[in-house]
Amino acid sequence: MNDHDIHLLEGKTILVTGGTGSFGHKFVPMTLKRFNPKKLIIYSRDEMKQWEMAKLFQNDERVRFFIGDVRDRDRLYRALDGVDHVVHAAATKIVPTAEYNPFECVKTNINGAMNLIDACIDKGVKRVVALSTDKASSPVNLYGATKLASDKLFVAGNSYSGANKTRFSVVRYGNVMGSRGSVIPFFMSLANDGVLPITDERMTRFMISLEEAVELVWTAFSDMVGGEIYVKKIPSMKVTELAKTIAPKARLEFVGIRPGEKLHEQMIGEEDSPSTFEYEGHFKILPTIHSWNMDQKRIKNGKKVCDGFRYTSENNSAWMTQSCLNSWIKQNYNAIGRL
């Protein structure tokens, strides 16, 4: 993000769906400090998480809380009154949970996206950035499939909005380091047991910090014309290397790939290469509808990737070292797995 974009969110009212999650806990303090928005509204359905989060910002009148579910269309309309920008972080995200509760996953990730798109257009919201996942690229599990559908809905929302000029874009990134339910706190909880379960010794994952995830959302807000999918350039790491960093003396037990799990993750597939452009810190997948992938306003200074390009965790040019991960763990130890 350039310095001239410093006022992008200044004095604005921003709503974050699913705002009590890991992303919201990082987005709120970083955005309050960097942009000084008029109001930051946390929209989520868990009253206890809101109560706990409210204690962290009890002296900041800019932070507000709104109980609601993205499945509830009417509640969204009420919450979005006077809102300038939205970050859509609400989702059913745990892969096994989605596999065993598919109807519930669809209601939140797909129906919820449609509700939000309609409500944002009708309430005159200016810009919406939706969070996606590497699992949405060539999905093999229901979570990824619903997020792919969600991504398509947000992209199409730009033509659906008509004269209202509400703009929608998507950001896509991989495994968030240290977030609740992710592999780092899981391995740390088992470090003293002497055995760490590994699905496959070849498995790799993308690695991104919450700070980098927030900065990617800021980049999307400042750059978006509408319909772009922003993919952050981030390092990969072998899961075995990750395990050895956390518990170097533990024995690794290979237990096999779980239902809906990939050996390697993918953020850009070969089929997207004709409409993908590269920038200094990210890629941008442009939609082919309305020939937006040839629109210079969306391409800007991007360089088209070669045909057949794939951005996957095993063919990455950047790799996280054990020393780098160990340093990150030491710096963030008290927050790991708590959000």
C-alpha positions in Angstrom: 0.0 0.0 0.0 1.4 3.4 -1.0 1.6 6.4 1.4 -1.0 8.3 -0.6 -3.5 5.7 0.3 -3.1 6.5 4.0 -6.5 8.3 4.1 -8.4 5.5 2.3 -10.2 4.3 5.5 -9.7 7.6 7.4 -13.0 8.6 9.0 -14.9 5.8 7.4 -17.4 3.3 9.0 -16.2 -0.3 8.5 -18.0 -3.5 9.3 -16.3 -6.8 9.7 -18.4 -9.9 9.5 -17.1 -12.7 11.7 -15.0 -10.0 13.4 -14.4 -11.9 16.6 -12.2 -14.4 14.8 -8.4 -14.4 14.4 -8.5 -12.0 11.5 -10.7 -9.5 13.3 -8.6 -9.5 16.4 -5.6 -8.4 14.2 -7.5 -6.2 11.7 -9.2 -4.1 14.3 -6.1 -2.8 16.3 -4.0 -2.4 13.1 -6.7 -0.5 11.3 -7.5 1.7 14.2 -3.9 2.7 14.5 -3.1 3.1 10.8 -6.3 4.8 9.5 -8.3 6.2 12.5 -11.7 5.1 11.1 -14.9 6.8 12.4 -16.3 3.5 13.5 -15.4 -0.2 13.3 -18.3 -2.5 13.7 -17.8 -6.2 14.7 -20.6 -8.3 13.3 -20.8 -11.9 14.6 -23.1 -14.3 16.3 -21.2 -15.4 19.4 -22.0 -13.1 22.3 -19.3 -14.5 24.5 -16.6 -13.8 21.9 -18.0 -10.3 21.5 -18.0 -9.8 25.3 -14.4 -10.9 25.6 -13.2 -8.8 22.6 -15.1 -5.7 23.9 -13.0 -5.8 27.0 -9.9 -5.2 24.9 -11.4 -2.1 23.3 -13.6 -0.8 26.2 -11.9 2.6 26.2 -12.2 3.1 22.4 -15.6 4.5 21.3 -14.8 3.8 17.7 -15.3 0.0 18.2 -18.9 -1.2 18.2 -20.4 -4.7 18.4 -23.4 -6.0 16.6 -24.9 -9.5 17.3 -26.0 -11.1 14.0 -25.5 -13.9 11.5 -24.7 -13.6 7.8 -27.5 -16.1 7.3 -30.0 -13.4 8.6 -30.6 -11.1 5.7 -32.8 -8.7 7.6 -30.2 -8.3 10.4 -27.5 -7.5 7.8 -29.6 -4.7 6.4 -29.9 -3.2 9.9 -26.2 -3.6 10.6 -25.1 -2.0 7.3 -26.9 1.3 7.8 -24.4 4.0 7.3 -21.5 1.6 6.6 -18.9 2.7 4.0 -16.8 -0.5 3.7 -17.1 -4.2 4.6 -14.6 -6.9 5.3 -16.3 -10.3 5.0 -14.5 -12.8 7.3 -17.4 -14.9 8.5 -17.3 -18.5 7.3 -17.6 -22.1 8.3 -13.9 -23.0 7.9 -12.9 -26.2 9.6 -12.6 -28.9 6.8 -13.9 -31.9 8.7 -16.7 -29.8 10.2 -17.8 -28.8 6.7 -17.6 -32.4 5.5 -19.9 -33.7 8.2 -22.2 -30.7 8.3 -22.5 -29.8 4.6 -25.9 -28.1 4.8 -24.7 -25.7 7.5 -21.5 -24.9 5.6 -23.5 -24.0 2.5 -25.9 -21.8 4.5 -23.1 -19.7 5.9 -20.5 -19.7 3.1 -22.8 -19.4 0.1 -26.2 -18.2 1.3 -24.4 -15.8 3.7 -22.4 -14.4 0.8 -25.5 -13.8 -1.3 -27.2 -12.1 1.7 -24.3 -9.8 2.2 -23.9 -8.9 -1.5 -27.6 -8.0 -1.7 -27.5 -6.0 1.5 -24.3 -4.1 0.6 -25.7 -3.1 -2.8 -29.1 -2.0 -1.4 -27.5 -0.1 1.5 -25.0 1.7 -0.7 -21.8 0.3 0.7 -18.8 1.5 -1.3 -16.3 -1.3 -1.2 -16.4 -4.9 0.0 -13.4 -7.2 0.4 -14.2 -10.9 1.0 -11.6 -13.3 2.5 -11.0 -16.5 0.6 -8.7 -19.5 1.0 -6.1 -21.5 -0.9 -8.7 -24.4 -0.6 -11.0 -22.5 -3.1 -8.5 -23.2 -5.9 -9.4 -26.5 -7.6 -11.2 -27.6 -4.4 -11.4 -31.2 -3.2 -13.4 -30.5 0.0 -16.8 -28.9 0.7 -15.2 -25.9 2.5 -13.1 -25.1 -0.6 -16.0 -25.7 -2.9 -18.3 -23.3 -1.0 -15.5 -20.6 -0.9 -15.0 -21.0 -4.6 -18.7 -20.4 -5.1 -18.5 -17.5 -2.7 -15.6 -16.0 -4.7 -17.6 -16.3 -7.9 -20.6 -14.6 -6.2 -18.5 -11.6 -5.0 -16.9 -11.2 -8.4 -20.2 -11.2 -10.2 -21.6 -8.8 -7.6 -19.8 -6.0 -9.5 -22.1 -6.4 -12.5 -25.1 -7.3 -10.3 -24.8 -4.0 -8.4 -25.8 -1.9 -11.5 -25.9 1.8 -10.9 -25.3 1.5 -7.2 -21.5 1.3 -7.8 -20.8 -1.1 -4.9 -17.4 -2.7 -5.6 -16.5 -6.3 -4.5 -13.1 -7.9 -4.5 -11.6 -11.1 -2.9 -8.3 -11.8 -1.1 -6.9 -15.3 -1.1 -4.2 -16.6 1.2 -3.0 -19.8 2.9 -2.5 -21.2 6.4 -2.6 -18.4 8.9 0.3 -19.0 11.4 -0.8 -19.5 14.9 -4.6 -19.0 14.4 -6.9 -21.1 16.6 -7.4 -24.6 15.2 -4.4 -24.4 12.9 -1.4 -26.7 12.8 1.1 -24.7 14.9 -1.0 -24.5 18.1 -2.0 -28.1 17.5 1.6 -29.3 17.4 2.5 -27.1 20.3 -0.2 -28.8 22.4 1.3 -32.2 21.7 5.0 -31.2 21.9 5.4 -32.8 25.3 3.8 -36.1 24.3 6.8 -37.1 22.3 4.8 -38.0 19.2 3.4 -35.7 16.5 0.8 -37.0 14.0 1.7 -36.1 10.4 -0.6 -36.9 7.5 2.1 -37.4 4.9 5.8 -36.7 4.9 5.6 -34.9 1.5 2.9 -32.4 2.6 3.5 -28.7 2.2 1.5 -25.6 3.2 1.6 -21.9 2.5 2.4 -19.8 5.5 1.2 -16.3 6.2 1.0 -14.1 9.4 -2.1 -12.3 10.4 -0.3 -9.0 9.9 0.3 -9.9 6.3 -3.3 -11.0 5.8 -4.5 -7.6 7.1 -2.1 -5.7 4.8 -3.4 -7.7 1.8 -6.9 -6.5 2.7 -5.7 -2.9 2.8 -4.0 -3.4 -0.6 -7.3 -4.7 -2.0 -9.2 -1.7 -0.7 -6.7 0.8 -2.2 -6.3 -1.0 -5.6 -9.7 -2.5 -6.4 -11.8 -1.6 -9.4 -14.0 -4.6 -8.8 -13.9 -8.3 -9.4 -10.2 -8.9 -8.6 -8.9 -11.8 -6.6 -5.7 -10.8 -4.8 -3.2 -13.6 -4.0 -0.4 -12.7 -1.6 3.1 -14.0 -2.3 4.0 -16.0 0.8 6.5 -18.7 1.6 5.8 -22.5 1.8 7.0 -25.0 4.4 7.0 -28.7 4.6 4.8 -29.9 7.5 7.6 -32.2 8.7 10.0 -29.2 9.0 7.3 -27.3 10.9 6.9 -30.2 13.3 10.7 -30.5 13.8 10.8 -26.8 14.6 8.1 -27.0 17.3 9.2 -30.3 18.8 12.6 -31.3 17.6 12.8 -34.4 19.9 9.4 -35.7 19.1 8.8 -38.8 16.9 6.8 -38.1 13.7 3.9 -40.6 13.2 2.5 -40.7 9.7 -1.2 -41.2 9.9 -2.4 -40.7 6.3 -4.3 -37.9 4.6 -7.7 -37.0 6.2 -11.0 -36.8 4.2 -11.0 -33.6 2.1 -7.3 -32.9 2.6 -4.7 -32.1 -0.1 -1.1 -33.1 -0.2 -0.2 -29.6 -1.4 -2.3 -26.4 -1.5 -2.9 -24.3 -4.5 -3.8 -20.6 -4.8 -3.7 -20.1 -8.5 -4.5 -23.0 -10.9 -3.3 -23.5 -14.5 -6.8 -22.6 -15.8 -6.5 -19.1 -14.2 -3.1 -18.4 -15.8 -4.5 -16.6 -18.9 -6.1 -13.9 -16.6 -3.5 -13.7 -13.9 -1.1 -10.8 -13.5 2.0 -10.5 -11.3 3.0 -7.5 -9.0 5.7 -6.9 -6.5 4.1 -8.5 -3.5 1.0 -10.3 -4.9 -0.8 -11.8 -7.9 -4.1 -10.7 -9.2 -6.6 -13.0 -10.9 -9.0 -10.9 -13.1 -12.5 -12.2 -14.0 -13.1 -13.1 -17.6 -16.8 -12.0 -17.5 -17.3 -8.7 -19.4 -13.6 -9.1 -20.6 -12.5 -7.5 -17.3 -9.2 -9.5 -17.6 -8.3 -7.2 -20.5 -9.3 -4.0 -18.7 -6.2 -1.8 -18.2 -7.8 -0.1 -15.2 -7.7 -3.4 -13.4 -4.4 -4.6 -14.9 -2.5 -1.4 -14.1 1.2 -2.1 -14.0 0.8 -5.9 -13.8 2.8 -8.4 -15.8 0.9 -11.3 -17.3 2.1 -14.7 -16.0 3.1 -17.3 -18.5 0.5 -19.8 -19.8 0.2 -22.9 -17.7 1.4 -21.0 -14.6 0.4 -22.5 -11.2 1.0 -21.1 -7.8 1.1 -24.1 -5.4 2.8 -24.8 -2.1 5.2 -27.3 -3.5 6.4 -25.3 -6.6 6.9 -22.1 -4.6 10.1 -20.1 -5.1 10.0 -18.9 -1.4 10.4 -21.2 1.5 10.2 -20.6 5.2 13.2 -21.9 7.2 13.0 -23.5 10.6 15.0 -20.6 12.1 12.5 -18.1 10.6 9.5 -20.0 12.0 11.3 -20.4 15.4 11.9 -16.7 15.6 8.2 -16.0 14.8 7.0 -18.4 17.4 9.2 -16.7 20.1 7.8 -13.3 19.1 4.2 -14.4 19.1 4.2 -17.2 21.7 1.5 -15.7 24.0 -1.0 -15.1 21.2 -0.6 -18.5 19.4 -3.9 -20.5 19.3 -5.8 -18.0 21.5 -7.7 -16.3 18.7 
